[in-house]
């Protein structure tokens, strides 16, 4: 038996775990130690690590932290994204508000919503949504007037679909596959499957499971290890019968230690597949969910970019439902933190584009949150999103602030739950050598684990005591059982464990303590309260006593995080202990994100549940607020076409896509805007809060105020006009560049003209040197100009097309200088920026060529070829 247990433990240690790794150093060293990278940003790698390799990877210099792949969920919701459809549509704490039908002009206060600018629709921009899915059949996402119907969704990525098994190239041996269909069902496993492994062998092995019948899965690809094997669920598990986010992930355990095997989820659905589903008669089964499982993603997509006129929508009456109805839509259904990042990678890299097609400026709207982070933007999701947009023109991230700003009063028995969330957070200063008492209310029938996340920093040290209600197991009717944290007051090392509160029949309390959670360096205690055997957590008031033990007053933040639903309510702090400041949730705490709060357009007041700043490192968040109370948008209907097309909802989830839509409008005017410029234009044109609050008041929840879409877009227009005026040609400084058709040489066959240009270059040493450089690197440079946005922007900002037109078609005399300026801009400075971006994006050969010949290239503007001949011949 011991041998079997050891063998099982060894096999488990070889199973790959989904992780996000924070690395500030040598990624290759981490990969040599066992990290298998799917993709990475500047600081965060998304991939897998075998359990046996975790400590080796953690020991690599520059590895700051290894994070598990946790769930994300819409703000103000207690159950994670991916909840089953029968959990209810809309807010889980209350019935949906009445729906507003299309064209209904009776909804009150529709005129009070800020008007949108004229002349822009977001055309030429992409609105990407990392959320819970989308109803592809909703008319808000179908091209108006198209017959047969065609979708406006250019790409759909669904993390819940398709499970892909991959092996490293050096894998040799066998693997065992494990699968549990849904929670509560027994896990089954295959026999040992020897590599190379074909798709048919995998299909046959999985169909031997009790829970899988022929037709329930489709296996393609392979053979492993040379090619991945793809598993798609169908039959009783297809999307018409079950939300595939609820299906268990296949686990692959290898017999070998050399090489690795992993399973990843996610599938890209093309525009053509969506069109085929729209045009099918009768309507058939769609490859992804016919419906958005909780309706949240459909709501936010409608606000950002839906078409159709609805009164009391996110826009003024008689205007489109969405802010940017001309933008392309990319919808991503995500169920985890790494899923948000994989969605962002998909949205920003735009793999659906045809070869040679230019990437479009893109805004990503994120209305999914985590409440268990340090609150300072150092969580892996926030850091990675920062990396994706920092110093990258044409990219933007907009995030919801969260719905944790309201105060929550736990209902008395028989009372309905209030519609707004809140009560998950408290913050205070523990006095030196003194206690702070916090009360936590648990409601009846709470059967889920309750997590308490304590964060603090500084020289102080907090001990933790948890006291149950008097009626809890182990209580005596007057006082409840008490557990003092097993952590020593001077704990300086990572610690974890569990203990019983109230004896064998009591609650289990598990804990994990880190004295310096990287990269923030904060102390972090994750305390987990489990129900006692066979029953719920004891309802009533629990007491958490924090005592400072080193003589240093200490500021702390404490969050309660549970995954309940309407039938299993989550706990909250008592009203007296709740605190609405420092409640912005990740990734709204990210430094580069444009973070959005919510206000009510009926009275221009801040929404009662909108999260307040500052971040825990005292930065202003949110930066601005947008309409987010009783907003009408697209209702997910799925297969139930009797439901209304639209419904009203509230929350920062709706405010964030509103701002994302405005960013798409701004991108239509200037697609080269970066995140800093967008934020400057947005905050610099805000209407003041009501009542007025200065942005220096970091905990107001307003930021700079209420978004003004017209003024924001006008600010971009004015900036473009000013830039154009400064770039106007100056006849005394630069040549006049005519349209291509105006040059006689343009009528010469292109191949002939290129021969003439080469012949002219061959007449001088400088020309021959330039021609050789072009011949070596032309193909790679052209590809980067087309595909890499930073290179594209640098090329156009230096007026590269004008320069090529001048040199290619005009009869430039060798004694005339190469232009010093074009469009009022220095050609040398433009070339320098272009070379920098090419060096960053290019391969080793291009990088070496730039380093070697940079001085020669930068000497071209303003110089005569004869002068360059002397320079080249003279070695200067």
C-alpha positions in Angstrom: 0.0 0.0 0.0 2.8 2.4 0.8 4.3 1.7 -2.6 1.0 2.5 -4.3 0.7 5.7 -2.3 4.2 6.8 -3.1 3.6 6.1 -6.8 0.4 8.1 -6.7 2.2 11.0 -5.0 5.0 10.9 -7.6 2.5 10.9 -10.4 0.6 13.9 -8.9 3.8 15.8 -8.6 4.3 15.6 -12.4 0.9 17.1 -13.1 1.0 20.6 -14.5 -0.7 23.4 -12.6 -2.0 26.6 -14.2 -0.1 29.6 -12.8 0.8 33.2 -13.4 4.4 33.9 -12.5 5.8 37.4 -11.7 9.3 37.6 -13.1 11.6 40.6 -13.2 14.7 39.0 -14.7 15.5 36.0 -16.9 12.4 34.3 -18.1 14.5 31.6 -19.8 16.0 30.6 -16.4 12.5 30.1 -15.0 11.6 28.0 -18.1 14.7 25.9 -17.6 13.6 25.3 -14.0 10.2 24.0 -15.1 7.9 26.9 -16.2 6.0 26.1 -19.4 5.0 29.5 -20.8 1.9 30.0 -22.9 2.6 33.7 -23.4 4.1 36.5 -21.3 4.1 40.2 -20.8 7.0 42.2 -19.6 6.6 40.9 -16.0 4.0 38.2 -16.0 4.2 34.7 -17.6 1.0 32.7 -18.1 1.6 29.0 -18.2 2.0 25.8 -16.2 4.4 24.3 -13.7 4.5 20.7 -12.4 4.1 20.5 -8.7 7.5 18.9 -8.4 9.1 22.0 -10.0 7.3 24.7 -8.1 10.1 25.2 -5.6 12.8 25.1 -8.3 11.0 27.8 -10.3 10.4 29.9 -7.1 14.2 29.8 -6.3 15.2 31.3 -9.7 16.6 34.8 -9.4 14.1 37.4 -10.4 11.0 35.2 -9.7 8.9 37.4 -7.4 5.8 35.3 -7.0 3.9 32.3 -8.4 0.1 32.8 -8.4 -2.6 30.2 -8.8 -5.2 30.7 -11.4 -8.2 32.0 -9.4 -11.7 32.7 -10.5 -13.1 36.1 -11.4 -16.7 37.4 -11.3 -18.8 40.4 -12.1 -18.7 43.1 -9.3 -21.6 43.0 -7.0 -22.1 39.3 -7.6 -21.3 36.6 -5.0 -20.9 33.7 -7.4 -18.0 33.6 -9.9 -18.4 34.1 -13.6 -19.5 30.8 -15.2 -22.4 30.2 -12.8 -25.1 27.9 -14.1 -27.9 29.5 -16.1 -30.5 28.6 -13.4 -28.7 30.8 -10.9 -30.9 33.6 -12.3 -30.4 36.5 -14.7 -29.4 40.0 -13.6 -28.3 40.8 -10.1 -28.4 37.6 -7.9 -29.6 39.4 -4.8 -32.9 40.7 -6.3 -35.3 40.1 -9.2 -34.4 41.9 -12.5 -35.9 45.3 -12.8 -38.6 45.8 -15.5 -37.3 45.6 -19.0 -37.6 48.5 -21.5 -38.7 47.5 -25.0 -36.9 48.9 -28.0 -38.2 52.3 -29.1 -40.0 52.9 -25.8 -39.9 56.7 -25.3 -41.7 56.7 -22.0 -38.7 55.9 -19.7 -38.1 58.8 -17.4 -35.0 61.0 -17.5 -33.7 59.6 -20.8 -32.7 63.1 -21.8 -30.5 63.5 -18.8 -27.9 61.0 -20.0 -24.9 62.8 -21.5 -25.2 63.3 -25.3 -22.7 61.6 -27.6 -20.6 63.5 -30.1 -21.8 63.7 -33.7 -19.8 62.4 -36.6 -18.1 59.5 -34.9 -19.3 55.9 -34.2 -16.1 54.1 -33.4 -15.5 53.0 -37.0 -12.0 51.6 -37.4 -11.7 50.8 -33.7 -12.1 47.5 -31.8 -14.0 47.1 -28.6 -12.9 44.0 -26.8 -14.8 42.6 -23.8 -13.4 40.1 -21.3 -16.6 39.0 -19.5 -19.1 36.2 -19.3 -20.0 35.8 -22.9 -22.5 37.3 -25.4 -25.8 36.4 -27.0 -24.7 36.3 -30.7 -28.4 36.3 -31.8 -29.2 39.6 -30.2 -30.0 42.3 -32.9 -27.7 44.7 -31.1 -24.7 42.7 -32.5 -26.0 42.1 -36.0 -25.2 44.5 -38.9 -28.2 46.6 -39.5 -30.0 45.8 -42.7 -27.9 42.8 -43.5 -29.8 40.1 -45.4 -28.9 37.3 -44.7 -27.9 38.5 -41.2 -24.2 39.1 -40.6 -22.6 39.6 -37.2 -20.7 42.6 -36.0 -18.6 40.3 -33.7 -15.3 39.9 -35.6 -14.0 37.3 -33.1 -15.3 35.3 -30.1 -13.0 33.5 -27.7 -14.5 31.1 -25.1 -12.3 29.9 -22.3 -14.9 27.2 -21.2 -14.7 25.4 -24.6 -12.3 22.9 -25.9 -9.6 21.2 -23.8 -6.3 20.8 -25.6 -3.6 18.4 -24.5 -0.1 19.4 -25.4 3.3 17.7 -24.8 6.8 19.0 -25.0 8.8 17.6 -27.9 11.0 15.5 -25.7 8.1 13.7 -24.0 8.4 9.9 -24.1 6.4 7.3 -22.1 2.7 7.3 -21.2 0.0 9.5 -19.7 -3.1 8.8 -17.7 -6.2 11.1 -18.2 -8.5 11.9 -15.3 -12.0 13.6 -15.6 -14.9 14.5 -13.3 -17.9 15.7 -15.3 -19.4 18.0 -12.7 -18.9 18.6 -9.0 -20.2 15.7 -6.9 -19.6 13.0 -9.6 -16.8 10.5 -9.1 -13.6 11.2 -10.9 -12.7 8.5 -13.5 -9.3 7.7 -15.1 -8.1 6.0 -18.3 -5.6 3.2 -18.5 -2.0 4.2 -19.2 -1.9 5.6 -22.7 1.5 5.2 -24.5 3.0 7.9 -26.6 2.8 8.6 -29.6 -0.9 9.0 -28.9 -3.5 9.4 -31.6 -6.8 11.2 -31.4 -8.8 8.0 -32.0 -7.0 6.3 -29.0 -7.8 9.3 -26.7 -11.5 9.2 -27.9 -11.8 5.5 -27.3 -10.2 5.8 -23.8 -12.5 8.6 -22.7 -15.6 6.9 -24.1 -14.9 4.1 -21.7 -15.9 6.4 -18.9 -19.3 5.8 -17.3 -20.1 9.6 -17.7 -19.2 9.7 -21.4 -21.2 7.9 -24.1 -20.3 7.8 -27.8 -21.1 11.1 -29.4 -20.5 13.0 -26.1 -17.0 14.1 -27.2 -15.1 14.8 -30.4 -11.3 14.3 -30.4 -9.2 15.7 -33.2 -5.5 16.6 -33.9 -2.5 14.6 -32.7 -0.6 12.5 -32.5 1.0 13.5 -29.2 3.7 14.6 -28.6 4.3 16.1 -32.0 0.8 17.7 -32.4 -1.8 18.7 -29.7 -4.9 16.7 -29.2 -8.2 18.7 -29.0 -11.2 17.5 -27.1 -14.6 19.1 -27.7 -17.6 18.1 -25.6 -20.9 17.4 -27.4 -24.0 15.2 -27.0 -25.3 15.5 -23.5 -22.5 18.0 -22.7 -23.0 20.3 -25.6 -23.7 24.0 -25.0 -27.5 23.6 -25.4 -27.6 21.2 -22.4 -24.9 22.4 -20.0 -22.8 25.4 -19.4 -19.4 24.0 -20.2 -17.7 26.3 -17.6 -19.2 23.8 -15.1 -17.5 20.8 -16.7 -14.4 19.5 -15.0 -11.0 20.1 -16.6 -9.3 17.0 -17.9 -6.2 16.2 -15.9 -3.2 14.6 -17.6 -0.6 12.9 -15.4 2.5 11.6 -17.2 4.7 8.6 -16.3 7.8 10.5 -17.4 10.0 13.1 -15.8 11.7 14.2 -19.0 9.3 16.4 -20.9 5.9 17.5 -19.7 2.2 17.4 -20.6 -0.5 20.0 -19.9 -4.1 20.7 -20.7 -5.4 24.2 -21.5 -8.9 25.4 -22.2 -10.2 27.9 -24.8 -11.4 28.1 -28.4 -11.5 30.8 -31.0 -14.8 31.0 -32.9 -14.5 32.9 -36.2 -16.8 35.5 -37.7 -17.7 33.0 -40.4 -18.9 30.5 -37.8 -21.1 33.1 -36.1 -22.6 34.2 -39.5 -23.3 30.5 -40.3 -25.2 30.2 -37.0 -27.2 33.4 -37.6 -28.2 32.2 -41.1 -29.0 28.6 -40.2 -32.7 27.7 -40.9 -33.9 26.3 -38.6 -31.7 27.6 -35.9 -29.3 24.9 -34.8 -26.8 24.4 -32.1 -24.0 27.0 -31.9 -20.5 25.9 -31.1 -20.3 28.2 -28.1 -23.0 29.0 -25.6 -26.2 30.1 -27.3 -26.6 32.3 -24.3 -24.4 34.3 -22.0 -24.7 32.3 -18.8 -25.4 35.2 -16.4 -26.3 37.9 -19.0 -23.5 40.2 -17.8 -21.4 40.1 -20.9 -24.3 40.8 -23.2 -25.2 43.8 -21.1 -21.8 45.4 -21.2 -21.3 44.6 -24.9 -24.6 46.4 -25.7 -23.5 49.5 -23.8 -20.1 49.7 -25.4 -21.0 49.0 -29.0 -24.6 47.8 -29.5 -26.8 49.0 -32.3 -30.5 49.9 -32.0 -32.3 52.9 -30.4 -33.8 52.4 -27.0 -35.0 55.1 -24.6 -33.2 55.3 -21.3 -30.3 53.4 -22.7 -26.7 54.4 -22.1 -27.1 57.3 -24.6 -29.5 60.1 -25.3 -32.9 59.2 -26.7 -33.1 58.4 -30.4 -29.3 57.6 -30.5 -27.9 54.1 -30.7 -28.1 51.7 -27.8 -24.3 51.5 -27.6 -21.8 54.3 -27.4 -19.7 53.1 -30.4 -22.1 51.3 -32.7 -19.6 51.5 -35.6 -16.8 49.6 -33.8 -15.8 46.0 -34.3 -16.7 43.8 -31.3 -14.5 41.1 -29.9 -16.3 39.1 -27.1 -14.4 36.8 -24.8 -16.0 34.5 -22.3 -13.6 34.1 -19.3 -13.7 32.2 -16.1 -10.4 32.8 -14.5 -7.7 35.5 -14.0 -5.4 33.9 -16.6 -8.5 33.8 -18.8 -8.8 37.5 -18.6 -5.1 37.8 -19.7 -5.5 35.3 -22.5 -8.6 37.2 -23.6 -6.6 40.5 -23.5 -3.8 38.9 -25.5 -6.3 37.7 -28.1 -8.0 41.1 -28.3 -4.8 43.1 -28.6 -2.9 40.9 -31.0 -5.9 40.4 -33.3 -5.1 37.0 -34.7 -8.3 37.0 -36.8 -6.8 39.6 -39.2 -5.9 38.5 -42.7 -2.2 38.6 -43.7 -1.1 42.1 -44.5 -4.2 43.7 -42.8 -3.4 46.5 -40.4 -4.2 46.1 -36.7 -6.8 48.5 -35.4 -6.7 50.6 -32.3 -8.3 48.6 -29.5 -9.9 49.2 -26.1 -10.4 46.4 -23.7 -13.3 46.7 -21.2 -13.0 44.6 -18.0 -15.9 44.3 -15.7 -14.8 41.2 -13.8 -13.1 41.6 -10.4 -11.2 40.1 -7.5 -11.7 41.3 -3.9 -8.8 39.4 -2.3 -5.9 41.4 -3.6 -3.6 43.8 -1.7 -5.4 46.8 -3.3 -2.3 48.5 -4.6 -2.2 47.2 -8.2 0.5 44.6 -7.6 -1.6 41.6 -8.2 -0.6 39.6 -11.3 -3.8 40.5 -13.3 -3.2 44.3 -12.8 0.5 44.1 -13.5 0.0 42.1 -16.8 -2.7 44.5 -18.0 -0.3 47.4 -17.2 2.4 45.8 -19.3 0.0 45.3 -22.2 -0.8 49.0 -22.6 2.1 50.9 -21.2 3.8 52.9 -23.9 1.8 51.1 -26.6 -0.2 53.6 -28.8 -3.6 52.4 -29.9 -4.2 50.3 -26.9 -6.4 51.0 -23.8 -7.7 49.1 -20.8 -10.9 50.3 -19.0 -11.8 48.6 -15.7 -14.8 48.8 -13.4 -14.1 50.2 -10.0 -16.3 47.6 -8.3 -19.6 47.8 -6.4 -18.3 47.7 -2.8 -18.9 51.3 -1.8 -22.3 50.8 -0.3 -23.2 50.0 3.2 -24.9 46.6 3.7 -27.5 45.8 6.4 -27.9 42.1 6.8 -31.6 41.4 6.6 -33.6 40.1 9.5 -35.3 36.8 9.2 -38.1 36.9 6.6 -36.8 40.1 5.0 -35.6 40.2 1.4 -32.0 40.9 0.6 -31.2 44.4 -0.5 -30.4 44.9 -4.2 -26.9 46.4 -3.7 -23.8 44.7 -2.5 -21.3 46.0 0.0 -20.2 45.1 3.5 -17.2 43.0 2.3 -14.6 45.4 3.5 -13.3 47.1 6.6 -10.2 49.2 7.3 -9.0 50.7 10.5 -5.8 51.4 12.6 -5.1 48.9 15.3 -3.7 50.9 18.2 -0.2 50.0 19.5 -0.4 47.1 21.9 -4.1 47.2 21.7 -7.1 45.3 20.3 -9.5 46.1 17.5 -12.8 44.2 17.4 -14.6 43.5 14.1 -18.0 41.8 13.9 -18.9 39.5 11.0 -22.5 38.4 10.3 -23.2 35.0 8.9 -26.6 34.4 7.6 -28.6 31.1 7.8 -27.8 28.3 5.3 -24.3 29.5 4.5 -22.6 26.3 3.4 -19.7 27.8 1.4 -16.2 28.4 2.8 -15.8 32.0 4.0 -12.5 33.6 3.2 -11.1 36.5 5.3 -8.1 38.3 3.8 -6.1 40.5 6.1 -3.5 42.9 4.6 -1.2 45.2 6.4 2.4 46.5 6.3 4.9 48.3 8.5 6.7 47.2 11.7 3.5 46.3 13.5 2.4 42.7 14.0 -1.3 41.6 14.4 -2.4 38.5 16.2 -5.9 37.2 15.3 -8.6 35.7 17.5 -11.8 34.2 16.0 -14.8 33.8 18.3 -17.9 31.9 17.1 -21.5 32.7 18.2 -22.7 31.2 21.5 -24.8 28.6 19.7 -21.9 27.2 17.6 -20.6 23.7 18.3 -18.4 24.0 21.4 -20.3 27.0 22.7 -22.1 27.0 26.1 -25.1 29.2 25.1 -23.5 32.3 26.6 -20.1 32.5 24.9 -18.9 30.8 21.7 -15.7 28.9 21.2 -12.6 30.9 20.5 -9.5 30.2 18.4 -6.4 32.3 18.6 -4.5 32.3 15.4 -1.8 29.6 15.5 0.6 32.2 14.2 3.2 33.4 16.6 3.1 37.1 17.2 6.6 37.5 15.9 6.0 35.3 12.9 8.5 36.2 10.1 8.2 33.1 7.9 5.4 31.7 5.7 3.1 29.5 7.8 0.0 27.5 7.0 -2.2 24.9 8.7 -5.7 24.2 10.1 -7.4 23.8 13.4 -10.8 22.8 14.8 -13.0 25.5 16.4 -15.4 23.8 18.8 -14.1 20.3 18.8 -14.6 17.4 16.4 -18.1 18.6 15.5 -17.1 22.2 15.1 -15.9 24.4 12.2 -12.6 23.9 10.5 -10.4 27.0 10.3 -7.6 26.9 7.7 -5.0 29.6 7.3 -2.1 30.7 5.1 0.2 33.5 6.2 2.9 35.3 4.2 5.0 37.8 6.1 5.9 39.6 2.8 3.5 38.9 0.0 5.5 39.7 -3.2 5.8 42.1 -4.8 4.0 44.5 -2.4 5.9 43.3 0.6 2.7 43.4 2.7 1.8 40.9 5.3 -1.2 38.7 4.2 -3.3 36.3 6.2 -5.9 34.2 4.3 -8.2 32.7 7.0 -10.7 30.2 5.7 -13.8 29.2 7.7 -15.4 25.9 6.7 -18.9 24.6 7.7 -19.0 21.9 10.4 -19.6 18.4 9.3 -23.1 17.9 7.8 -24.4 21.5 8.2 -24.0 25.2 7.5 -21.7 27.7 9.2 -23.3 28.7 12.4 -25.4 31.8 11.7 -25.1 34.9 13.9 -22.3 37.4 14.8 -18.8 36.1 14.7 -16.0 38.3 16.3 -12.6 38.9 14.9 -10.2 40.5 17.3 -6.9 41.9 16.0 -4.3 42.8 18.6 -1.1 44.7 17.8 1.8 43.2 19.7 4.9 45.2 18.9 4.0 48.8 20.0 3.3 50.1 16.5 -0.1 51.4 15.5 -0.9 49.6 12.2 -3.3 50.3 9.4 -5.0 47.2 8.1 -7.5 46.2 5.4 -9.8 43.2 5.9 -12.0 41.6 3.2 -14.5 38.9 3.4 -14.9 36.9 0.2 -17.5 34.1 -0.3 -19.0 32.4 -3.3 -22.7 32.2 -2.3 -25.8 32.8 -4.3 -29.4 33.7 -3.5 -29.9 30.3 -1.9 -26.6 30.4 -0.1 -26.1 34.0 1.1 -22.6 35.2 1.9 -21.5 36.8 5.2 -20.8 40.5 5.7 -19.3 42.8 8.3 -21.7 44.5 10.6 -22.7 48.0 9.5 -20.8 49.6 12.3 -17.5 48.1 11.0 -18.0 48.5 7.3 -15.8 51.1 5.5 -16.4 52.3 2.0 -12.9 53.8 1.4 -10.2 51.7 -0.2 -12.8 49.4 -1.9 -11.7 49.6 -5.5 -11.2 46.0 -6.7 -8.6 44.5 -9.0 -7.9 45.1 -11.8 -9.3 48.5 -11.2 -6.3 49.2 -9.0 -3.9 48.8 -11.9 -1.7 51.8 -12.5 -2.4 51.9 -16.3 -6.1 51.1 -16.2 -8.7 53.8 -16.7 -10.9 53.0 -13.7 -14.5 53.9 -13.7 -17.1 54.6 -11.0 -20.8 54.9 -11.4 -23.2 57.8 -11.1 -27.0 58.3 -11.4 -28.0 60.5 -14.3 -31.3 61.2 -12.7 -29.7 63.5 -10.1 -26.0 63.4 -11.1 -25.2 61.9 -7.7 -22.6 59.1 -7.1 -24.2 55.7 -7.2 -24.6 54.3 -3.6 -22.7 51.1 -4.3 -19.8 52.5 -6.5 -16.4 51.7 -4.9 -14.3 54.4 -3.4 -10.6 55.0 -3.5 -7.9 55.5 -2.8 -5.8 52.5 -3.6 -4.0 51.2 -0.5 -0.8 52.9 -1.8 -2.8 56.2 -1.9 -3.4 56.7 -5.6 -6.6 58.3 -7.0 -9.0 55.6 -8.2 -11.5 55.7 -9.9 -10.3 58.5 -12.2 -13.8 59.3 -13.4 -17.4 58.2 -13.3 -20.0 57.3 -16.0 -23.7 56.5 -16.1 -24.4 53.3 -14.3 -27.8 53.4 -12.5 -30.9 52.0 -14.2 -29.2 51.7 -17.6 -31.0 49.8 -20.4 -29.0 47.5 -22.5 -29.2 44.2 -24.4 -30.7 41.3 -22.5 -29.3 37.9 -23.0 -32.2 35.6 -24.1 -30.4 32.5 -25.3 -33.0 30.1 -26.6 -35.8 31.8 -24.8 -37.0 34.3 -27.4 -40.0 35.2 -25.4 -37.9 37.3 -23.1 -37.7 41.1 -23.7 -34.8 42.2 -25.8 -33.6 44.8 -23.2 -33.4 45.2 -19.5 -32.3 47.7 -17.0 -29.4 47.2 -14.7 -27.0 49.2 -12.4 -23.4 49.0 -11.4 -19.9 50.0 -12.3 -20.0 47.0 -14.7 -22.2 49.2 -16.9 -20.2 52.4 -16.4 -16.9 50.9 -17.6 -18.1 49.8 -21.1 -19.6 53.3 -21.5 -16.2 54.8 -21.1 -14.7 52.0 -23.3 -17.2 53.1 -26.0 -16.1 56.7 -25.7 -12.4 55.6 -26.0 -13.4 53.9 -29.3 -14.9 57.2 -30.5 -11.6 58.9 -29.6 -9.6 56.2 -31.4 -11.7 56.9 -34.6 -10.4 60.5 -34.5 -6.8 59.5 -33.6 -5.8 55.8 -33.5 -2.3 56.6 -32.2 -3.5 57.8 -28.8 -1.8 56.0 -25.9 -3.3 55.3 -22.5 -1.8 58.5 -20.9 -3.2 60.7 -23.6 -6.6 59.1 -23.4 -6.7 59.6 -19.6 -5.7 63.2 -20.0 -8.4 64.0 -22.5 -11.1 62.1 -20.5 -10.3 63.6 -17.1 -9.5 67.1 -18.4 -13.0 67.4 -19.9 -15.1 65.9 -17.0 -18.1 67.7 -15.7 -17.8 68.4 -12.0 -19.2 66.0 -9.4 -22.4 66.8 -7.6 -21.9 68.1 -5.0 -18.4 69.5 -6.1 -15.5 67.5 -4.8 -11.9 68.1 -5.8 -9.8 65.2 -7.2 -7.4 65.7 -4.4 -10.1 64.1 -2.1 -8.9 60.6 -2.8 -11.7 58.8 -1.1 -14.6 60.6 -2.8 -15.3 57.9 -5.3 -15.6 60.6 -8.1 -12.1 61.0 -9.4 -12.2 64.0 -11.7 -16.0 63.9 -12.1 -18.6 62.9 -14.7 -17.5 61.9 -18.2 -18.4 64.3 -20.9 -18.2 62.3 -24.2 -18.6 65.4 -26.5 -15.9 67.4 -24.8 -13.5 64.4 -24.7 -13.8 63.7 -28.4 -13.6 67.4 -29.2 -10.3 67.6 -27.2 -8.9 64.9 -29.4 -10.0 66.7 -32.5 -8.4 69.9 -31.4 -5.2 68.1 -30.6 -5.1 66.5 -34.0 -5.8 69.9 -35.7 -3.0 71.5 -33.7 -0.6 68.8 -34.6 -1.5 69.1 -38.2 -1.0 72.9 -38.1 2.5 72.4 -36.6 3.2 69.8 -39.2 2.3 72.0 -42.2 5.0 72.1 -44.8 7.6 74.9 -44.8 8.8 75.5 -48.4 12.1 76.9 -47.3 12.9 73.8 -45.2 11.6 70.9 -47.3 10.6 69.8 -50.8 7.0 69.7 -51.9 5.9 66.1 -52.1 3.2 65.6 -54.8 0.6 62.8 -55.0 2.1 59.7 -56.7 0.1 60.2 -59.9 1.6 63.6 -60.4 5.1 62.1 -61.0 5.9 61.0 -64.6 8.0 58.2 -63.1 4.8 56.7 -61.6 3.7 55.7 -65.1 6.8 53.7 -65.7 6.3 50.0 -64.8 7.3 49.4 -61.2 10.0 46.8 -62.0 11.5 49.2 -64.5 11.4 52.1 -62.0 13.1 50.0 -59.3 15.8 49.1 -61.8 16.4 52.8 -62.4 16.6 53.6 -58.7 19.1 50.7 -58.1 21.2 51.9 -61.0 21.3 55.5 -59.5 22.2 54.1 -56.1 25.0 52.0 -57.6 26.8 55.1 -58.9 28.1 56.1 -55.4 29.6 54.1 -52.5 27.0 55.6 -50.2 24.2 54.4 -52.5 25.7 50.9 -52.8 25.9 50.8 -49.0 22.3 51.9 -48.6 21.1 49.4 -51.3 22.8 46.5 -49.5 21.2 47.4 -46.2 17.7 47.6 -47.9 18.2 44.2 -49.6 19.1 42.5 -46.4 16.4 43.8 -44.1 13.6 45.1 -46.4 11.3 42.1 -45.9 11.4 42.0 -42.1 11.0 45.8 -41.9 8.0 45.8 -44.2 6.4 43.0 -42.1 6.9 44.9 -38.8 5.6 48.1 -40.3 2.4 46.2 -41.2 2.0 44.0 -38.1 3.6 45.8 -35.2 1.6 48.8 -34.0 4.6 50.7 -32.4 6.6 50.3 -35.6 3.5 51.4 -37.7 3.0 54.5 -35.6 6.7 55.4 -35.8 6.8 54.9 -39.5 3.8 57.2 -40.1 4.8 59.8 -37.6 8.1 60.3 -39.5 6.1 60.5 -42.8 7.7 57.4 -44.1 5.3 57.0 -47.0 6.1 60.6 -48.2 9.8 59.9 -48.0 9.5 56.7 -50.0 7.4 58.5 -52.6 9.9 61.3 -52.9 12.9 59.0 -53.3 11.2 56.4 -55.5 9.3 58.6 -58.0 11.0 62.0 -58.0 14.1 62.7 -60.1 16.3 63.5 -57.1 19.6 64.9 -58.2 22.6 63.3 -56.3 23.8 66.8 -55.5 20.5 67.8 -53.8 20.2 67.0 -50.0 18.0 64.3 -48.6 15.1 66.1 -47.0 15.8 67.4 -43.5 12.1 67.8 -42.6 8.9 66.4 -43.9 5.4 67.5 -42.7 7.2 70.0 -40.4 8.9 67.1 -38.6 12.6 66.3 -38.3 13.4 63.3 -40.5 16.4 62.4 -38.4 14.3 62.4 -35.2 11.7 60.3 -36.9 14.3 57.9 -38.2 15.8 57.6 -34.7 12.4 56.7 -33.2 11.8 54.2 -36.0 15.1 52.5 -35.5 14.4 52.3 -31.8 11.1 50.5 -32.4 12.5 48.3 -35.0 15.4 47.3 -32.7 12.8 46.5 -30.0 10.6 44.4 -32.3 13.1 42.9 -34.7 15.1 39.7 -34.8 18.8 39.4 -33.9 19.9 40.1 -37.5 17.9 43.3 -37.7 19.0 44.4 -34.3 22.7 43.9 -35.2 22.3 45.8 -38.5 20.7 48.7 -36.7 23.4 48.8 -34.1 26.2 48.7 -36.8 24.7 51.2 -39.3 22.6 53.5 -37.1 25.0 56.4 -37.5 25.0 56.1 -41.3 21.2 56.0 -41.5 20.9 59.0 -39.2 23.4 61.0 -41.3 21.1 60.8 -44.4 18.6 63.6 -43.6 20.0 67.0 -44.7 23.1 65.5 -46.4 24.1 65.3 -50.0 25.0 62.0 -51.4 28.4 63.3 -52.4 29.0 64.3 -48.8 28.0 60.8 -47.7 30.3 59.4 -50.3 33.2 61.2 -48.6 32.0 60.1 -45.2 31.8 56.5 -46.3 35.1 56.5 -48.1 36.8 58.3 -45.3 35.5 56.0 -42.7 33.8 58.8 -40.7 
